[in-house]
């Protein structure tokens, strides 16, 4: 957990004040909630962190998703101004992302479902072709051919 907190601090960027209003007043609180969400769903916290940092530009939200949506995985954001899903607070957004990652591995969520994209159709699809590695997120979670490489690059910097 210390590596994740240090990784966020090392970026030298401002922490969005809107996240304080959504339940994570500091970067440390954000990482604590990320860790809790990941471990509750049996997802590796460092992978959830790396994906969230990639999807949000290290919490700067310069794409279609805005900070107030608490959508750290870009879920439902398909480009061209489509903002994707919104969640009530930081913890719910991180838990939804962790649940979604878990479903992508072909497993049902372990906690009460908050992932707005969850459905048996998705679970059945992923069971047939589970994303058992980061590389398998390419073409399913994100279309960029370098998506997995970018996540791995963030992981290596931790």
CNS distance restraints for C-alpha pairs under 8 A (distance, minus, plus):
assign (resid   1 and name CA) (resid   5 and name CA) 6.41 0.50 0.50
assign (resid   1 and name CA) (resid  31 and name CA) 7.37 0.50 0.50
assign (resid   1 and name CA) (resid  32 and name CA) 7.73 0.50 0.50
assign (resid   1 and name CA) (resid  35 and name CA) 7.24 0.50 0.50
assign (resid   2 and name CA) (resid   6 and name CA) 6.01 0.50 0.50
assign (resid   3 and name CA) (resid   7 and name CA) 5.88 0.50 0.50
assign (resid   3 and name CA) (resid 158 and name CA) 5.64 0.50 0.50
assign (resid   4 and name CA) (resid   8 and name CA) 6.31 0.50 0.50
assign (resid   4 and name CA) (resid  31 and name CA) 6.80 0.50 0.50
assign (resid   4 and name CA) (resid  46 and name CA) 7.06 0.50 0.50
assign (resid   4 and name CA) (resid  49 and name CA) 7.29 0.50 0.50
assign (resid   4 and name CA) (resid 158 and name CA) 6.56 0.50 0.50
assign (resid   5 and name CA) (resid   9 and name CA) 6.25 0.50 0.50
assign (resid   5 and name CA) (resid  27 and name CA) 7.00 0.50 0.50
assign (resid   5 and name CA) (resid  28 and name CA) 5.92 0.50 0.50
assign (resid   5 and name CA) (resid  31 and name CA) 6.24 0.50 0.50
assign (resid   6 and name CA) (resid  10 and name CA) 5.91 0.50 0.50
assign (resid   6 and name CA) (resid 158 and name CA) 7.89 0.50 0.50
assign (resid   7 and name CA) (resid  11 and name CA) 6.80 0.50 0.50
assign (resid   7 and name CA) (resid 157 and name CA) 7.36 0.50 0.50
assign (resid   7 and name CA) (resid 158 and name CA) 5.75 0.50 0.50
assign (resid   8 and name CA) (resid  12 and name CA) 7.82 0.50 0.50
assign (resid   8 and name CA) (resid  27 and name CA) 7.18 0.50 0.50
assign (resid   8 and name CA) (resid  58 and name CA) 7.41 0.50 0.50
assign (resid   9 and name CA) (resid  13 and name CA) 7.65 0.50 0.50
assign (resid   9 and name CA) (resid  27 and name CA) 7.59 0.50 0.50
assign (resid  11 and name CA) (resid  58 and name CA) 7.95 0.50 0.50
assign (resid  15 and name CA) (resid  26 and name CA) 7.25 0.50 0.50
assign (resid  15 and name CA) (resid  27 and name CA) 6.67 0.50 0.50
assign (resid  15 and name CA) (resid  59 and name CA) 7.19 0.50 0.50
assign (resid  15 and name CA) (resid  60 and name CA) 7.93 0.50 0.50
assign (resid  16 and name CA) (resid  20 and name CA) 7.59 0.50 0.50
assign (resid  16 and name CA) (resid  59 and name CA) 7.12 0.50 0.50
assign (resid  16 and name CA) (resid  60 and name CA) 7.24 0.50 0.50
assign (resid  16 and name CA) (resid  67 and name CA) 7.57 0.50 0.50
assign (resid  17 and name CA) (resid  21 and name CA) 7.00 0.50 0.50
assign (resid  17 and name CA) (resid  25 and name CA) 7.34 0.50 0.50
assign (resid  18 and name CA) (resid  22 and name CA) 6.49 0.50 0.50
assign (resid  18 and name CA) (resid  67 and name CA) 6.79 0.50 0.50
assign (resid  18 and name CA) (resid  68 and name CA) 6.37 0.50 0.50
assign (resid  19 and name CA) (resid  23 and name CA) 6.33 0.50 0.50
assign (resid  19 and name CA) (resid  24 and name CA) 5.47 0.50 0.50
assign (resid  19 and name CA) (resid  25 and name CA) 6.32 0.50 0.50
assign (resid  19 and name CA) (resid  67 and name CA) 7.23 0.50 0.50
assign (resid  19 and name CA) (resid  68 and name CA) 7.26 0.50 0.50
assign (resid  19 and name CA) (resid  70 and name CA) 7.89 0.50 0.50
assign (resid  19 and name CA) (resid  90 and name CA) 6.88 0.50 0.50
assign (resid  20 and name CA) (resid  24 and name CA) 4.66 0.50 0.50
assign (resid  20 and name CA) (resid  25 and name CA) 3.67 0.50 0.50
assign (resid  20 and name CA) (resid  26 and name CA) 6.83 0.50 0.50
assign (resid  21 and name CA) (resid  25 and name CA) 7.21 0.50 0.50
assign (resid  22 and name CA) (resid  68 and name CA) 7.65 0.50 0.50
assign (resid  22 and name CA) (resid  70 and name CA) 7.82 0.50 0.50
assign (resid  22 and name CA) (resid  88 and name CA) 7.30 0.50 0.50
assign (resid  22 and name CA) (resid  89 and name CA) 4.60 0.50 0.50
assign (resid  22 and name CA) (resid  90 and name CA) 5.65 0.50 0.50
assign (resid  23 and name CA) (resid  89 and name CA) 6.10 0.50 0.50
assign (resid  23 and name CA) (resid  90 and name CA) 5.89 0.50 0.50
assign (resid  23 and name CA) (resid  91 and name CA) 7.42 0.50 0.50
assign (resid  24 and name CA) (resid  29 and name CA) 5.14 0.50 0.50
assign (resid  24 and name CA) (resid  30 and name CA) 5.15 0.50 0.50
assign (resid  24 and name CA) (resid  33 and name CA) 7.76 0.50 0.50
assign (resid  24 and name CA) (resid  90 and name CA) 6.49 0.50 0.50
assign (resid  25 and name CA) (resid  29 and name CA) 6.36 0.50 0.50
assign (resid  25 and name CA) (resid  30 and name CA) 7.51 0.50 0.50
assign (resid  26 and name CA) (resid  30 and name CA) 6.32 0.50 0.50
assign (resid  27 and name CA) (resid  31 and name CA) 6.28 0.50 0.50
assign (resid  28 and name CA) (resid  32 and name CA) 6.17 0.50 0.50
assign (resid  29 and name CA) (resid  33 and name CA) 6.19 0.50 0.50
assign (resid  30 and name CA) (resid  34 and name CA) 6.14 0.50 0.50
assign (resid  30 and name CA) (resid  90 and name CA) 7.45 0.50 0.50
assign (resid  31 and name CA) (resid  35 and name CA) 5.98 0.50 0.50
assign (resid  31 and name CA) (resid  49 and name CA) 7.97 0.50 0.50
assign (resid  32 and name CA) (resid  36 and name CA) 6.24 0.50 0.50
assign (resid  33 and name CA) (resid  37 and name CA) 6.11 0.50 0.50
assign (resid  33 and name CA) (resid  90 and name CA) 7.55 0.50 0.50
assign (resid  33 and name CA) (resid  91 and name CA) 5.76 0.50 0.50
assign (resid  33 and name CA) (resid  94 and name CA) 7.47 0.50 0.50
assign (resid  34 and name CA) (resid  38 and name CA) 6.08 0.50 0.50
assign (resid  34 and name CA) (resid  45 and name CA) 6.90 0.50 0.50
assign (resid  34 and name CA) (resid  48 and name CA) 7.48 0.50 0.50
assign (resid  34 and name CA) (resid  49 and name CA) 7.10 0.50 0.50
assign (resid  34 and name CA) (resid  91 and name CA) 7.16 0.50 0.50
assign (resid  34 and name CA) (resid  94 and name CA) 5.89 0.50 0.50
assign (resid  34 and name CA) (resid  95 and name CA) 7.71 0.50 0.50
assign (resid  35 and name CA) (resid  39 and name CA) 6.08 0.50 0.50
assign (resid  35 and name CA) (resid  45 and name CA) 5.39 0.50 0.50
assign (resid  36 and name CA) (resid  40 and name CA) 5.98 0.50 0.50
assign (resid  37 and name CA) (resid  41 and name CA) 6.46 0.50 0.50
assign (resid  37 and name CA) (resid  91 and name CA) 6.95 0.50 0.50
assign (resid  37 and name CA) (resid  94 and name CA) 6.02 0.50 0.50
assign (resid  37 and name CA) (resid  95 and name CA) 4.74 0.50 0.50
assign (resid  37 and name CA) (resid  98 and name CA) 6.39 0.50 0.50
assign (resid  38 and name CA) (resid  42 and name CA) 6.08 0.50 0.50
assign (resid  38 and name CA) (resid  43 and name CA) 4.82 0.50 0.50
assign (resid  38 and name CA) (resid  44 and name CA) 6.15 0.50 0.50
assign (resid  38 and name CA) (resid  45 and name CA) 5.09 0.50 0.50
assign (resid  38 and name CA) (resid  48 and name CA) 6.75 0.50 0.50
assign (resid  38 and name CA) (resid  94 and name CA) 7.80 0.50 0.50
assign (resid  38 and name CA) (resid  95 and name CA) 6.99 0.50 0.50
assign (resid  38 and name CA) (resid  98 and name CA) 5.50 0.50 0.50
assign (resid  39 and name CA) (resid  43 and name CA) 5.87 0.50 0.50
assign (resid  39 and name CA) (resid  44 and name CA) 6.98 0.50 0.50
assign (resid  39 and name CA) (resid  45 and name CA) 6.77 0.50 0.50
assign (resid  40 and name CA) (resid 110 and name CA) 7.05 0.50 0.50
assign (resid  40 and name CA) (resid 111 and name CA) 7.01 0.50 0.50
assign (resid  41 and name CA) (resid  95 and name CA) 7.76 0.50 0.50
assign (resid  41 and name CA) (resid  98 and name CA) 6.19 0.50 0.50
assign (resid  41 and name CA) (resid  99 and name CA) 6.22 0.50 0.50
assign (resid  41 and name CA) (resid 102 and name CA) 6.86 0.50 0.50
assign (resid  41 and name CA) (resid 109 and name CA) 6.32 0.50 0.50
assign (resid  41 and name CA) (resid 110 and name CA) 5.46 0.50 0.50
assign (resid  41 and name CA) (resid 111 and name CA) 6.79 0.50 0.50
assign (resid  42 and name CA) (resid 102 and name CA) 7.46 0.50 0.50
assign (resid  42 and name CA) (resid 110 and name CA) 7.88 0.50 0.50
assign (resid  43 and name CA) (resid  47 and name CA) 7.61 0.50 0.50
assign (resid  43 and name CA) (resid  48 and name CA) 7.23 0.50 0.50
assign (resid  43 and name CA) (resid  98 and name CA) 6.37 0.50 0.50
assign (resid  43 and name CA) (resid 101 and name CA) 7.33 0.50 0.50
assign (resid  43 and name CA) (resid 102 and name CA) 6.52 0.50 0.50
assign (resid  44 and name CA) (resid  48 and name CA) 6.50 0.50 0.50
assign (resid  45 and name CA) (resid  49 and name CA) 6.02 0.50 0.50
assign (resid  46 and name CA) (resid  50 and name CA) 6.04 0.50 0.50
assign (resid  46 and name CA) (resid 155 and name CA) 6.90 0.50 0.50
assign (resid  47 and name CA) (resid  51 and name CA) 6.09 0.50 0.50
assign (resid  47 and name CA) (resid 151 and name CA) 7.62 0.50 0.50
assign (resid  47 and name CA) (resid 155 and name CA) 7.24 0.50 0.50
assign (resid  48 and name CA) (resid  52 and name CA) 6.08 0.50 0.50
assign (resid  48 and name CA) (resid  97 and name CA) 7.62 0.50 0.50
assign (resid  48 and name CA) (resid  98 and name CA) 6.68 0.50 0.50
assign (resid  49 and name CA) (resid  53 and name CA) 6.10 0.50 0.50
assign (resid  50 and name CA) (resid  54 and name CA) 6.15 0.50 0.50
assign (resid  50 and name CA) (resid 151 and name CA) 5.53 0.50 0.50
assign (resid  50 and name CA) (resid 152 and name CA) 7.72 0.50 0.50
assign (resid  50 and name CA) (resid 154 and name CA) 5.60 0.50 0.50
assign (resid  50 and name CA) (resid 155 and name CA) 6.01 0.50 0.50
assign (resid  51 and name CA) (resid  55 and name CA) 6.00 0.50 0.50
assign (resid  51 and name CA) (resid  73 and name CA) 6.61 0.50 0.50
assign (resid  51 and name CA) (resid 151 and name CA) 5.88 0.50 0.50
assign (resid  52 and name CA) (resid  56 and name CA) 5.96 0.50 0.50
assign (resid  52 and name CA) (resid  58 and name CA) 7.44 0.50 0.50
assign (resid  52 and name CA) (resid  59 and name CA) 7.87 0.50 0.50
assign (resid  52 and name CA) (resid  72 and name CA) 4.97 0.50 0.50
assign (resid  52 and name CA) (resid  73 and name CA) 5.40 0.50 0.50
assign (resid  53 and name CA) (resid  57 and name CA) 5.51 0.50 0.50
assign (resid  53 and name CA) (resid  58 and name CA) 4.30 0.50 0.50
assign (resid  53 and name CA) (resid  59 and name CA) 6.38 0.50 0.50
assign (resid  53 and name CA) (resid  72 and name CA) 7.80 0.50 0.50
assign (resid  53 and name CA) (resid 154 and name CA) 7.99 0.50 0.50
assign (resid  54 and name CA) (resid  58 and name CA) 6.54 0.50 0.50
assign (resid  54 and name CA) (resid 150 and name CA) 7.22 0.50 0.50
assign (resid  54 and name CA) (resid 151 and name CA) 6.68 0.50 0.50
assign (resid  54 and name CA) (resid 154 and name CA) 7.81 0.50 0.50
assign (resid  55 and name CA) (resid  72 and name CA) 6.46 0.50 0.50
assign (resid  55 and name CA) (resid  73 and name CA) 5.73 0.50 0.50
assign (resid  55 and name CA) (resid  74 and name CA) 5.85 0.50 0.50
assign (resid  56 and name CA) (resid  60 and name CA) 5.96 0.50 0.50
assign (resid  56 and name CA) (resid  61 and name CA) 4.75 0.50 0.50
assign (resid  56 and name CA) (resid  62 and name CA) 7.13 0.50 0.50
assign (resid  56 and name CA) (resid  63 and name CA) 7.55 0.50 0.50
assign (resid  56 and name CA) (resid  65 and name CA) 7.86 0.50 0.50
assign (resid  56 and name CA) (resid  72 and name CA) 6.19 0.50 0.50
assign (resid  56 and name CA) (resid  73 and name CA) 7.60 0.50 0.50
assign (resid  56 and name CA) (resid  74 and name CA) 7.59 0.50 0.50
assign (resid  57 and name CA) (resid  61 and name CA) 5.93 0.50 0.50
assign (resid  57 and name CA) (resid  62 and name CA) 6.83 0.50 0.50
assign (resid  59 and name CA) (resid  67 and name CA) 7.45 0.50 0.50
assign (resid  60 and name CA) (resid  67 and name CA) 7.58 0.50 0.50
assign (resid  61 and name CA) (resid  65 and name CA) 6.29 0.50 0.50
assign (resid  61 and name CA) (resid  66 and name CA) 5.62 0.50 0.50
assign (resid  61 and name CA) (resid  67 and name CA) 5.90 0.50 0.50
assign (resid  62 and name CA) (resid  66 and name CA) 7.63 0.50 0.50
assign (resid  64 and name CA) (resid  77 and name CA) 6.73 0.50 0.50
assign (resid  64 and name CA) (resid  79 and name CA) 6.67 0.50 0.50
assign (resid  64 and name CA) (resid  80 and name CA) 7.59 0.50 0.50
assign (resid  64 and name CA) (resid  81 and name CA) 5.25 0.50 0.50
assign (resid  64 and name CA) (resid  82 and name CA) 6.16 0.50 0.50
assign (resid  64 and name CA) (resid  83 and name CA) 4.83 0.50 0.50
assign (resid  64 and name CA) (resid  84 and name CA) 7.84 0.50 0.50
assign (resid  65 and name CA) (resid  69 and name CA) 6.90 0.50 0.50
assign (resid  65 and name CA) (resid  71 and name CA) 7.05 0.50 0.50
assign (resid  65 and name CA) (resid  74 and name CA) 6.73 0.50 0.50
assign (resid  65 and name CA) (resid  77 and name CA) 6.84 0.50 0.50
assign (resid  65 and name CA) (resid  82 and name CA) 7.91 0.50 0.50
assign (resid  65 and name CA) (resid  83 and name CA) 4.72 0.50 0.50
assign (resid  65 and name CA) (resid  84 and name CA) 6.61 0.50 0.50
assign (resid  66 and name CA) (resid  70 and name CA) 7.74 0.50 0.50
assign (resid  66 and name CA) (resid  71 and name CA) 7.96 0.50 0.50
assign (resid  66 and name CA) (resid  83 and name CA) 7.42 0.50 0.50
assign (resid  67 and name CA) (resid  71 and name CA) 7.55 0.50 0.50
assign (resid  68 and name CA) (resid  86 and name CA) 7.89 0.50 0.50
assign (resid  69 and name CA) (resid  85 and name CA) 7.09 0.50 0.50
assign (resid  69 and name CA) (resid  86 and name CA) 4.30 0.50 0.50
assign (resid  69 and name CA) (resid  87 and name CA) 5.67 0.50 0.50
assign (resid  69 and name CA) (resid  88 and name CA) 7.45 0.50 0.50
assign (resid  70 and name CA) (resid  86 and name CA) 6.12 0.50 0.50
assign (resid  70 and name CA) (resid  87 and name CA) 5.41 0.50 0.50
assign (resid  70 and name CA) (resid  88 and name CA) 7.09 0.50 0.50
assign (resid  70 and name CA) (resid  89 and name CA) 6.02 0.50 0.50
assign (resid  70 and name CA) (resid  90 and name CA) 5.43 0.50 0.50
assign (resid  70 and name CA) (resid  92 and name CA) 7.81 0.50 0.50
assign (resid  70 and name CA) (resid  93 and name CA) 5.08 0.50 0.50
assign (resid  70 and name CA) (resid  94 and name CA) 7.69 0.50 0.50
assign (resid  71 and name CA) (resid  75 and name CA) 6.67 0.50 0.50
assign (resid  71 and name CA) (resid  84 and name CA) 7.79 0.50 0.50
assign (resid  71 and name CA) (resid  85 and name CA) 6.42 0.50 0.50
assign (resid  71 and name CA) (resid  86 and name CA) 5.84 0.50 0.50
assign (resid  71 and name CA) (resid  87 and name CA) 6.49 0.50 0.50
assign (resid  71 and name CA) (resid  93 and name CA) 5.29 0.50 0.50
assign (resid  71 and name CA) (resid  94 and name CA) 7.43 0.50 0.50
assign (resid  71 and name CA) (resid  97 and name CA) 7.71 0.50 0.50
assign (resid  72 and name CA) (resid  93 and name CA) 6.47 0.50 0.50
assign (resid  72 and name CA) (resid  94 and name CA) 6.49 0.50 0.50
assign (resid  72 and name CA) (resid  97 and name CA) 6.94 0.50 0.50
assign (resid  73 and name CA) (resid  94 and name CA) 7.93 0.50 0.50
assign (resid  73 and name CA) (resid  97 and name CA) 5.59 0.50 0.50
assign (resid  74 and name CA) (resid  84 and name CA) 6.65 0.50 0.50
assign (resid  74 and name CA) (resid  85 and name CA) 7.78 0.50 0.50
assign (resid  75 and name CA) (resid  84 and name CA) 5.73 0.50 0.50
assign (resid  75 and name CA) (resid  85 and name CA) 5.99 0.50 0.50
assign (resid  75 and name CA) (resid  97 and name CA) 7.57 0.50 0.50
assign (resid  75 and name CA) (resid 117 and name CA) 7.71 0.50 0.50
assign (resid  76 and name CA) (resid  82 and name CA) 7.70 0.50 0.50
assign (resid  76 and name CA) (resid  83 and name CA) 7.13 0.50 0.50
assign (resid  76 and name CA) (resid  84 and name CA) 3.88 0.50 0.50
assign (resid  76 and name CA) (resid  85 and name CA) 5.59 0.50 0.50
assign (resid  76 and name CA) (resid 117 and name CA) 7.72 0.50 0.50
assign (resid  77 and name CA) (resid  81 and name CA) 7.96 0.50 0.50
assign (resid  77 and name CA) (resid  82 and name CA) 5.30 0.50 0.50
assign (resid  77 and name CA) (resid  83 and name CA) 4.95 0.50 0.50
assign (resid  77 and name CA) (resid  84 and name CA) 3.91 0.50 0.50
assign (resid  77 and name CA) (resid  85 and name CA) 7.25 0.50 0.50
assign (resid  78 and name CA) (resid  82 and name CA) 5.82 0.50 0.50
assign (resid  78 and name CA) (resid  83 and name CA) 7.62 0.50 0.50
assign (resid  78 and name CA) (resid  84 and name CA) 7.18 0.50 0.50
assign (resid  79 and name CA) (resid  83 and name CA) 7.70 0.50 0.50
assign (resid  85 and name CA) (resid 116 and name CA) 7.19 0.50 0.50
assign (resid  86 and name CA) (resid  93 and name CA) 7.58 0.50 0.50
assign (resid  87 and name CA) (resid  92 and name CA) 6.06 0.50 0.50
assign (resid  87 and name CA) (resid  93 and name CA) 5.25 0.50 0.50
assign (resid  88 and name CA) (resid  92 and name CA) 6.45 0.50 0.50
assign (resid  88 and name CA) (resid  93 and name CA) 7.33 0.50 0.50
assign (resid  89 and name CA) (resid  93 and name CA) 6.25 0.50 0.50
assign (resid  90 and name CA) (resid  94 and name CA) 6.16 0.50 0.50
assign (resid  91 and name CA) (resid  95 and name CA) 5.97 0.50 0.50
assign (resid  92 and name CA) (resid  96 and name CA) 6.02 0.50 0.50
assign (resid  92 and name CA) (resid 114 and name CA) 6.77 0.50 0.50
assign (resid  93 and name CA) (resid  97 and name CA) 6.30 0.50 0.50
assign (resid  94 and name CA) (resid  98 and name CA) 6.16 0.50 0.50
assign (resid  95 and name CA) (resid  99 and name CA) 6.02 0.50 0.50
assign (resid  95 and name CA) (resid 114 and name CA) 7.14 0.50 0.50
assign (resid  95 and name CA) (resid 115 and name CA) 7.57 0.50 0.50
assign (resid  96 and name CA) (resid 100 and name CA) 6.05 0.50 0.50
assign (resid  96 and name CA) (resid 113 and name CA) 7.48 0.50 0.50
assign (resid  96 and name CA) (resid 114 and name CA) 5.36 0.50 0.50
assign (resid  96 and name CA) (resid 115 and name CA) 4.18 0.50 0.50
assign (resid  96 and name CA) (resid 116 and name CA) 7.46 0.50 0.50
assign (resid  97 and name CA) (resid 101 and name CA) 6.19 0.50 0.50
assign (resid  97 and name CA) (resid 115 and name CA) 6.98 0.50 0.50
assign (resid  98 and name CA) (resid 102 and name CA) 6.15 0.50 0.50
assign (resid  99 and name CA) (resid 103 and name CA) 6.18 0.50 0.50
assign (resid  99 and name CA) (resid 108 and name CA) 7.90 0.50 0.50
assign (resid  99 and name CA) (resid 109 and name CA) 5.34 0.50 0.50
assign (resid  99 and name CA) (resid 110 and name CA) 7.86 0.50 0.50
assign (resid  99 and name CA) (resid 113 and name CA) 7.48 0.50 0.50
assign (resid  99 and name CA) (resid 114 and name CA) 7.91 0.50 0.50
assign (resid  99 and name CA) (resid 115 and name CA) 6.32 0.50 0.50
assign (resid 100 and name CA) (resid 104 and name CA) 6.23 0.50 0.50
assign (resid 100 and name CA) (resid 109 and name CA) 7.98 0.50 0.50
assign (resid 100 and name CA) (resid 115 and name CA) 6.39 0.50 0.50
assign (resid 100 and name CA) (resid 117 and name CA) 7.55 0.50 0.50
assign (resid 100 and name CA) (resid 118 and name CA) 6.99 0.50 0.50
assign (resid 101 and name CA) (resid 105 and name CA) 6.63 0.50 0.50
assign (resid 102 and name CA) (resid 106 and name CA) 6.88 0.50 0.50
assign (resid 102 and name CA) (resid 107 and name CA) 5.72 0.50 0.50
assign (resid 102 and name CA) (resid 108 and name CA) 6.82 0.50 0.50
assign (resid 102 and name CA) (resid 109 and name CA) 6.37 0.50 0.50
assign (resid 103 and name CA) (resid 107 and name CA) 4.90 0.50 0.50
assign (resid 103 and name CA) (resid 108 and name CA) 5.61 0.50 0.50
assign (resid 103 and name CA) (resid 109 and name CA) 6.65 0.50 0.50
assign (resid 103 and name CA) (resid 118 and name CA) 7.74 0.50 0.50
assign (resid 103 and name CA) (resid 122 and name CA) 7.50 0.50 0.50
assign (resid 103 and name CA) (resid 123 and name CA) 5.80 0.50 0.50
assign (resid 103 and name CA) (resid 126 and name CA) 6.84 0.50 0.50
assign (resid 104 and name CA) (resid 123 and name CA) 7.35 0.50 0.50
assign (resid 104 and name CA) (resid 126 and name CA) 5.48 0.50 0.50
assign (resid 104 and name CA) (resid 127 and name CA) 7.98 0.50 0.50
assign (resid 104 and name CA) (resid 130 and name CA) 5.94 0.50 0.50
assign (resid 104 and name CA) (resid 131 and name CA) 5.50 0.50 0.50
assign (resid 105 and name CA) (resid 126 and name CA) 6.51 0.50 0.50
assign (resid 105 and name CA) (resid 127 and name CA) 7.22 0.50 0.50
assign (resid 105 and name CA) (resid 130 and name CA) 4.63 0.50 0.50
assign (resid 105 and name CA) (resid 131 and name CA) 4.75 0.50 0.50
assign (resid 105 and name CA) (resid 132 and name CA) 5.49 0.50 0.50
assign (resid 106 and name CA) (resid 123 and name CA) 5.94 0.50 0.50
assign (resid 106 and name CA) (resid 124 and name CA) 7.46 0.50 0.50
assign (resid 106 and name CA) (resid 126 and name CA) 4.81 0.50 0.50
assign (resid 106 and name CA) (resid 127 and name CA) 4.15 0.50 0.50
assign (resid 106 and name CA) (resid 128 and name CA) 7.65 0.50 0.50
assign (resid 106 and name CA) (resid 129 and name CA) 7.64 0.50 0.50
assign (resid 106 and name CA) (resid 130 and name CA) 5.08 0.50 0.50
assign (resid 106 and name CA) (resid 131 and name CA) 7.40 0.50 0.50
assign (resid 107 and name CA) (resid 123 and name CA) 7.05 0.50 0.50
assign (resid 107 and name CA) (resid 127 and name CA) 7.30 0.50 0.50
assign (resid 108 and name CA) (resid 123 and name CA) 7.02 0.50 0.50
assign (resid 109 and name CA) (resid 113 and name CA) 6.76 0.50 0.50
assign (resid 113 and name CA) (resid 118 and name CA) 7.71 0.50 0.50
assign (resid 118 and name CA) (resid 122 and name CA) 6.45 0.50 0.50
assign (resid 118 and name CA) (resid 123 and name CA) 7.49 0.50 0.50
assign (resid 119 and name CA) (resid 123 and name CA) 6.40 0.50 0.50
assign (resid 120 and name CA) (resid 124 and name CA) 5.83 0.50 0.50
assign (resid 121 and name CA) (resid 125 and name CA) 6.15 0.50 0.50
assign (resid 122 and name CA) (resid 126 and name CA) 6.11 0.50 0.50
assign (resid 123 and name CA) (resid 127 and name CA) 6.01 0.50 0.50
assign (resid 124 and name CA) (resid 128 and name CA) 6.41 0.50 0.50
assign (resid 125 and name CA) (resid 129 and name CA) 6.63 0.50 0.50
assign (resid 126 and name CA) (resid 130 and name CA) 4.72 0.50 0.50
assign (resid 126 and name CA) (resid 131 and name CA) 7.24 0.50 0.50
assign (resid 130 and name CA) (resid 136 and name CA) 7.81 0.50 0.50
assign (resid 131 and name CA) (resid 135 and name CA) 7.70 0.50 0.50
assign (resid 131 and name CA) (resid 136 and name CA) 4.75 0.50 0.50
assign (resid 131 and name CA) (resid 137 and name CA) 6.05 0.50 0.50
assign (resid 132 and name CA) (resid 136 and name CA) 6.76 0.50 0.50
assign (resid 133 and name CA) (resid 137 and name CA) 7.48 0.50 0.50
assign (resid 134 and name CA) (resid 138 and name CA) 7.89 0.50 0.50
assign (resid 134 and name CA) (resid 148 and name CA) 5.59 0.50 0.50
assign (resid 134 and name CA) (resid 151 and name CA) 7.77 0.50 0.50
assign (resid 134 and name CA) (resid 152 and name CA) 7.95 0.50 0.50
assign (resid 135 and name CA) (resid 147 and name CA) 7.89 0.50 0.50
assign (resid 135 and name CA) (resid 148 and name CA) 4.98 0.50 0.50
assign (resid 135 and name CA) (resid 149 and name CA) 7.71 0.50 0.50
assign (resid 136 and name CA) (resid 140 and name CA) 7.48 0.50 0.50
assign (resid 136 and name CA) (resid 148 and name CA) 7.83 0.50 0.50
assign (resid 137 and name CA) (resid 141 and name CA) 5.09 0.50 0.50
assign (resid 137 and name CA) (resid 142 and name CA) 6.50 0.50 0.50
assign (resid 137 and name CA) (resid 147 and name CA) 7.61 0.50 0.50
assign (resid 137 and name CA) (resid 148 and name CA) 6.82 0.50 0.50
assign (resid 138 and name CA) (resid 142 and name CA) 5.44 0.50 0.50
assign (resid 138 and name CA) (resid 143 and name CA) 5.76 0.50 0.50
assign (resid 138 and name CA) (resid 144 and name CA) 6.53 0.50 0.50
assign (resid 138 and name CA) (resid 145 and name CA) 6.12 0.50 0.50
assign (resid 138 and name CA) (resid 146 and name CA) 7.67 0.50 0.50
assign (resid 138 and name CA) (resid 147 and name CA) 6.02 0.50 0.50
assign (resid 138 and name CA) (resid 148 and name CA) 6.40 0.50 0.50
assign (resid 139 and name CA) (resid 143 and name CA) 4.56 0.50 0.50
assign (resid 139 and name CA) (resid 144 and name CA) 7.19 0.50 0.50
assign (resid 139 and name CA) (resid 145 and name CA) 7.46 0.50 0.50
assign (resid 142 and name CA) (resid 147 and name CA) 6.68 0.50 0.50
assign (resid 143 and name CA) (resid 147 and name CA) 7.51 0.50 0.50
assign (resid 146 and name CA) (resid 150 and name CA) 6.13 0.50 0.50
assign (resid 147 and name CA) (resid 151 and name CA) 6.45 0.50 0.50
assign (resid 148 and name CA) (resid 152 and name CA) 6.15 0.50 0.50
assign (resid 149 and name CA) (resid 153 and name CA) 6.03 0.50 0.50
assign (resid 150 and name CA) (resid 154 and name CA) 6.42 0.50 0.50
assign (resid 151 and name CA) (resid 155 and name CA) 6.31 0.50 0.50
assign (resid 152 and name CA) (resid 156 and name CA) 6.16 0.50 0.50
assign (resid 153 and name CA) (resid 157 and name CA) 6.58 0.50 0.50
assign (resid 154 and name CA) (resid 158 and name CA) 6.88 0.50 0.50
